[in-house]
Amino acid sequence: MVRIILWLLAAWLVITVLGAVIEGVFWLAIIGGVLFLGTAAYGAIKSGKRPKGIKGP
């Protein structure tokens, strides 16, 4: 699960940078930034809900 979240974060970061560099697709930077923040928040929430004593992979 952590690998998927990390891959998504990397993908959203690339999309955000491309949107910022290419002037015509600034909307891509906005969408990438929103998705990056959403994925980061989801990962933080999911990692915080593990019961004590159970270690994840």
C-alpha angles and dihedrals in degrees: 000000000000091000091054092051092048092050091049091049090051092048093049090048091053091048091049093050092047090050091051094047098046107063097206096058103050088136087067089061091052094049092045092050093050092048091047092053092044093051092046091051092048091050092049092050094047094048092050095056098066113121115244114264095029114100120203126226 
